């Protein structure tokens, strides 16, 4: 399965970056309620494992919060391959705003 990967540097404390990521997940679920199904997330220390379905496609991946950057890695369904660049760009842009 194809993958997406991006990382965004930050100058926050690790704890603050994690807190912002957690709140952002809740905000996304509320904002796009009905468009995402079977949303699942679990934290293990500084690693978020997530999974959801949208438009009949299943996505899953991880968000790893480090001292100076946040890394996002995920599986991309073949049907979404043509949007890979846009997906990575949107994720990167959202994280840059979130961690500014």
Backbone as ProteinMPNN parsed JSONL, in Angstrom:
{"seq_chain_A": "XXXXXXXXXXXXXXXXXXXXXXXXXXXXXXXXXXXXXXXXXXXXXXXXXXXXXXXXXXXXXXXXXXXXXXXXXXXXXXXXXXXXXXXXXXXXXXXXXXXX", "coords_chain_A": {"N_chain_A": [[0.85, -1.18, 0.0], [0.568, 2.229, -0.804], [2.232, 5.092, 0.718], [2.112, 8.028, 2.835], [4.09, 10.677, 4.041], [5.325, 13.075, 6.245], [7.001, 15.76, 7.918], [7.129, 18.229, 10.476], [8.855, 20.904, 11.809], [9.075, 22.225, 15.179], [8.97, 24.651, 17.879], [8.014, 24.292, 20.361], [7.39, 22.97, 23.68], [7.652, 19.446, 24.157], [5.446, 18.385, 25.479], [3.524, 20.446, 25.146], [3.243, 20.437, 22.357], [2.149, 17.868, 21.997], [-0.27, 18.175, 23.375], [-1.558, 20.083, 21.766], [-1.843, 18.59, 19.411], [-3.596, 16.595, 20.301], [-5.923, 18.115, 20.926], [-6.452, 19.097, 18.38], [-7.196, 16.807, 16.994], [-9.7, 16.257, 18.166], [-11.064, 18.573, 17.383], [-11.081, 18.261, 14.57], [-12.675, 15.955, 14.326], [-15.126, 16.927, 15.242], [-15.617, 19.019, 13.421], [-15.775, 17.73, 10.938], [-17.788, 15.9, 11.265], [-19.676, 13.113, 10.41], [-18.515, 12.879, 7.909], [-16.28, 11.41, 8.388], [-15.766, 8.111, 9.434], [-15.768, 5.449, 11.833], [-13.639, 6.373, 13.424], [-10.631, 6.078, 15.108], [-8.327, 6.354, 17.721], [-5.28, 6.1, 19.504], [-3.018, 6.694, 22.099], [0.372, 6.138, 22.849], [2.701, 6.868, 24.914], [4.524, 9.187, 23.264], [3.447, 8.695, 20.8], [0.909, 8.644, 18.482], [-1.496, 6.498, 17.307], [-3.654, 6.2, 14.616], [-6.803, 5.734, 12.911], [-9.252, 5.79, 10.35], [-12.237, 6.033, 8.324], [-13.221, 7.336, 5.206], [-15.225, 8.451, 2.553], [-15.544, 5.82, 1.692], [-12.997, 4.771, 1.854], [-10.235, 3.451, 3.687], [-8.036, 4.765, 6.052], [-4.955, 4.798, 7.821], [-2.473, 5.408, 10.317], [0.38, 7.024, 11.884], [1.273, 9.521, 14.298], [4.035, 11.035, 15.424], [5.38, 12.661, 18.115], [8.095, 14.594, 18.671], [10.921, 16.145, 20.364], [11.602, 18.367, 18.803], [10.183, 18.236, 16.431], [7.269, 17.104, 14.584], [6.189, 14.109, 13.301], [4.417, 12.619, 10.679], [3.093, 9.685, 9.47], [1.498, 7.591, 7.168], [-0.775, 5.163, 5.744], [-1.907, 5.054, 2.432], [-4.753, 4.608, 0.575], [-4.974, 2.952, -2.61], [-6.845, 4.123, -4.308], [-6.721, 6.767, -3.594], [-4.319, 7.719, -4.453], [-3.806, 9.621, -6.498], [-4.156, 11.952, -5.186], [-2.081, 12.248, -3.446], [0.089, 14.187, -3.222], [-1.369, 16.505, -2.626], [-2.632, 15.741, -0.256], [-0.412, 15.358, 1.477], [0.572, 17.978, 1.451], [-1.595, 19.424, 2.567], [-1.743, 18.257, 5.13], [0.798, 18.949, 6.136], [0.593, 21.777, 6.056], [-1.543, 22.222, 7.868], [-0.403, 21.244, 10.231], [1.779, 23.009, 10.495], [0.481, 25.451, 11.037], [-0.813, 24.743, 13.386], [1.29, 24.22, 15.144], [2.65, 26.593, 15.323]], "CA_chain_A": [[0.0, 0.0, 0.0], [1.354, 3.478, -0.84], [2.263, 5.793, 2.002], [2.374, 9.463, 2.898], [4.975, 10.974, 5.154], [5.755, 14.467, 6.327], [7.394, 16.19, 9.259], [7.075, 19.674, 10.675], [9.607, 21.31, 12.998], [8.382, 23.127, 16.108], [9.787, 25.176, 18.963], [7.224, 24.132, 21.579], [7.8, 21.82, 24.484], [7.049, 18.209, 23.664], [4.126, 18.279, 26.116], [2.62, 21.407, 24.502], [2.981, 19.94, 20.997], [1.228, 16.739, 22.128], [-1.582, 18.702, 23.77], [-2.159, 20.702, 20.585], [-2.226, 17.511, 18.499], [-4.791, 15.963, 20.874], [-7.062, 19.024, 20.734], [-6.692, 19.189, 16.947], [-7.952, 15.607, 16.627], [-11.078, 16.466, 18.602], [-11.616, 19.615, 16.521], [-11.345, 17.673, 13.25], [-13.816, 15.054, 14.421], [-16.333, 17.743, 15.358], [-15.794, 19.795, 12.194], [-16.113, 16.865, 9.81], [-18.683, 14.847, 11.73], [-20.47, 12.552, 9.324], [-17.658, 12.588, 6.769], [-15.328, 10.409, 8.85], [-16.414, 7.027, 10.167], [-14.892, 4.501, 12.52], [-12.421, 7.071, 13.845], [-10.005, 5.44, 16.264], [-7.013, 6.886, 18.046], [-4.726, 5.653, 20.776], [-1.704, 7.255, 22.39], [1.343, 5.367, 23.603], [3.745, 7.848, 25.167], [4.466, 10.312, 22.322], [3.041, 8.161, 19.501], [-0.525, 8.515, 18.241], [-1.933, 5.605, 16.236], [-4.992, 6.607, 14.225], [-7.438, 5.069, 11.777], [-10.589, 6.291, 10.049], [-12.728, 5.785, 6.971], [-13.915, 8.446, 4.566], [-15.542, 8.186, 1.147], [-15.366, 4.396, 1.431], [-11.583, 4.394, 1.903], [-9.686, 3.349, 5.036], [-6.732, 5.381, 6.275], [-4.39, 4.606, 9.149], [-1.101, 5.888, 10.392], [0.914, 7.442, 13.173], [1.806, 10.87, 14.508], [5.053, 10.935, 16.464], [5.768, 13.977, 18.614], [9.472, 14.617, 19.175], [11.297, 17.402, 21.019], [11.711, 19.492, 17.867], [9.391, 18.035, 15.229], [6.162, 16.164, 14.582], [6.257, 13.285, 12.099], [3.183, 11.929, 10.334], [3.236, 8.616, 8.482], [0.224, 6.904, 7.008], [-1.055, 4.38, 4.551], [-2.787, 5.743, 1.507], [-5.404, 3.67, -0.34], [-4.632, 3.154, -4.019], [-7.829, 5.023, -4.909], [-6.394, 8.149, -3.237], [-2.948, 8.009, -4.892], [-3.688, 10.837, -7.301], [-4.233, 13.092, -4.274], [-0.991, 12.121, -2.48], [0.76, 15.472, -3.034], [-2.278, 17.446, -1.966], [-2.823, 15.272, 1.112], [0.795, 15.7, 2.23], [0.63, 19.436, 1.57], [-2.634, 19.847, 3.513], [-1.329, 17.818, 6.466], [1.921, 19.789, 6.523], [0.085, 23.122, 6.308], [-2.337, 22.215, 9.104], [0.535, 21.1, 11.352], [2.558, 24.246, 10.63], [-0.385, 26.423, 11.722], [-1.095, 24.236, 14.727], [2.492, 24.241, 15.979], [3.283, 27.926, 15.261]], "C_chain_A": [[0.895, 1.242, 0.0], [1.291, 4.19, 0.515], [2.455, 7.288, 1.799], [3.238, 9.697, 4.126], [5.358, 12.447, 5.102], [6.185, 14.752, 7.76], [7.428, 17.707, 9.295], [7.866, 20.015, 11.93], [8.753, 22.21, 13.894], [9.359, 23.58, 17.197], [9.027, 25.146, 20.284], [7.865, 23.07, 22.464], [7.099, 20.593, 23.896], [5.627, 18.059, 24.205], [3.115, 19.213, 25.452], [2.268, 20.947, 23.089], [1.99, 18.782, 21.045], [-0.172, 17.216, 22.48], [-2.297, 19.337, 22.573], [-2.626, 19.648, 19.578], [-3.508, 16.845, 19.009], [-6.027, 16.827, 20.658], [-7.443, 19.119, 19.261], [-7.502, 17.988, 16.47], [-9.419, 15.736, 16.986], [-11.762, 17.489, 17.698], [-11.966, 19.066, 15.136], [-12.565, 16.761, 13.272], [-15.126, 15.837, 14.504], [-16.636, 18.467, 14.054], [-16.285, 18.933, 11.038], [-16.992, 15.69, 10.221], [-19.566, 14.382, 10.574], [-19.647, 12.212, 8.1], [-16.622, 11.52, 7.111], [-16.095, 9.363, 9.654], [-15.344, 6.168, 10.822], [-13.566, 5.136, 12.932], [-11.898, 6.417, 15.116], [-8.645, 6.083, 16.475], [-6.574, 6.337, 19.392], [-3.315, 6.198, 20.903], [-0.885, 6.245, 23.179], [2.564, 6.26, 23.734], [3.587, 9.006, 24.176], [4.033, 9.884, 20.923], [1.531, 7.982, 19.444], [-0.73, 7.552, 17.084], [-3.358, 6.005, 15.893], [-5.482, 5.781, 13.045], [-8.821, 5.691, 11.595], [-10.959, 5.889, 8.629], [-13.418, 7.044, 6.475], [-14.093, 8.101, 3.094], [-15.271, 6.724, 0.767], [-13.924, 3.913, 1.471], [-11.096, 4.403, 3.353], [-8.279, 3.934, 5.067], [-6.256, 5.005, 7.676], [-2.946, 5.058, 9.13], [-0.708, 6.265, 11.8], [1.304, 8.919, 13.135], [2.776, 10.733, 15.672], [5.522, 12.329, 16.833], [7.154, 13.866, 19.241], [9.745, 15.987, 19.792], [11.274, 18.597, 20.067], [10.952, 19.317, 16.558], [8.251, 17.06, 15.479], [6.203, 15.439, 13.245], [4.926, 12.574, 11.9], [3.496, 10.922, 9.236], [1.901, 7.903, 8.384], [0.155, 6.1, 5.734], [-2.076, 5.121, 3.713], [-3.432, 4.709, 0.583], [-5.045, 3.99, -1.792], [-5.58, 4.151, -4.687], [-7.527, 6.492, -4.624], [-5.009, 8.571, -3.723], [-2.823, 9.315, -5.674], [-3.747, 12.1, -6.442], [-3.083, 13.116, -3.278], [-0.31, 13.46, -2.2], [-0.106, 16.464, -2.285], [-2.493, 17.043, -0.504], [-1.612, 15.634, 1.972], [0.895, 17.2, 2.461], [-0.381, 19.95, 2.596], [-2.261, 19.476, 4.942], [-0.199, 18.703, 6.972], [1.45, 21.203, 6.879], [-0.7, 23.218, 7.608], [-1.415, 22.099, 10.323], [1.365, 22.37, 11.569], [1.756, 25.305, 11.365], [-0.598, 26.025, 13.177], [0.09, 24.414, 15.672], [3.209, 25.581, 15.996], [3.208, 28.637, 16.602]], "O_chain_A": [[1.88, 1.29, 0.736], [0.415, 3.923, 1.337], [2.896, 7.745, 0.744], [3.12, 8.99, 5.127], [5.674, 12.986, 4.041], [5.776, 14.061, 8.693], [7.711, 18.374, 8.299], [7.585, 19.479, 13.002], [7.827, 22.872, 13.425], [10.415, 22.982, 17.405], [9.355, 25.882, 21.214], [8.775, 22.36, 22.037], [6.077, 20.711, 23.222], [4.718, 17.657, 23.48], [1.972, 18.819, 25.218], [1.115, 21.056, 22.672], [1.081, 18.718, 20.217], [-1.155, 16.712, 21.936], [-3.499, 19.149, 22.392], [-3.682, 19.798, 18.964], [-4.409, 16.562, 18.22], [-7.072, 16.32, 20.249], [-8.625, 19.212, 18.929], [-8.395, 18.133, 15.634], [-10.289, 15.366, 16.197], [-12.908, 17.294, 17.293], [-13.027, 19.375, 14.594], [-13.387, 16.787, 12.356], [-16.123, 15.446, 13.898], [-17.79, 18.522, 13.628], [-17.122, 19.37, 10.248], [-16.95, 14.623, 9.609], [-20.133, 15.201, 9.852], [-20.035, 11.34, 7.322], [-16.142, 10.808, 6.228], [-16.967, 9.699, 10.455], [-14.182, 6.164, 10.417], [-12.506, 4.522, 12.807], [-12.64, 6.228, 16.08], [-7.905, 6.326, 15.522], [-7.385, 6.136, 20.296], [-2.527, 6.171, 19.957], [-1.403, 5.578, 24.075], [3.357, 6.397, 22.803], [2.599, 9.736, 24.249], [4.23, 10.627, 19.961], [0.947, 7.261, 20.253], [-0.194, 7.766, 15.997], [-4.191, 6.137, 16.789], [-4.697, 5.212, 12.287], [-9.475, 6.069, 12.567], [-10.113, 5.465, 7.842], [-14.11, 7.728, 7.228], [-13.201, 7.523, 2.472], [-14.825, 6.435, -0.343], [-13.657, 2.754, 1.152], [-11.497, 5.255, 4.146], [-7.445, 3.63, 4.215], [-7.058, 4.905, 8.604], [-2.289, 5.089, 8.09], [-1.358, 5.888, 12.775], [1.618, 9.476, 12.083], [2.382, 10.359, 16.777], [5.998, 13.084, 15.986], [7.355, 13.138, 20.213], [8.897, 16.878, 19.745], [10.961, 19.714, 20.48], [11.063, 20.157, 15.665], [8.26, 16.296, 16.444], [6.247, 16.068, 12.188], [4.374, 11.997, 12.837], [4.086, 11.262, 8.21], [1.25, 7.641, 9.396], [0.908, 6.316, 4.785], [-2.999, 5.741, 4.241], [-2.719, 3.999, -0.127], [-4.84, 5.149, -2.152], [-5.159, 4.935, -5.538], [-8.02, 7.372, -5.331], [-4.572, 9.683, -3.427], [-1.836, 10.035, -5.523], [-3.425, 13.19, -6.915], [-3.099, 13.924, -2.349], [-0.149, 13.828, -1.036], [0.376, 17.182, -1.409], [-2.532, 17.899, 0.38], [-1.77, 16.16, 3.074], [1.263, 17.64, 3.55], [-0.055, 20.818, 3.406], [-2.437, 20.276, 5.862], [-0.234, 19.158, 8.115], [1.869, 21.759, 7.894], [-0.546, 24.178, 8.363], [-1.625, 22.777, 11.329], [1.62, 22.756, 12.71], [2.295, 25.991, 12.234], [-0.566, 26.864, 14.078], [-0.084, 24.72, 16.852], [4.266, 25.705, 16.614], [3.689, 29.763, 16.731]]}, "name": "protein", "num_of_chains": 1, "seq": "XXXXXXXXXXXXXXXXXXXXXXXXXXXXXXXXXXXXXXXXXXXXXXXXXXXXXXXXXXXXXXXXXXXXXXXXXXXXXXXXXXXXXXXXXXXXXXXXXXXX"}
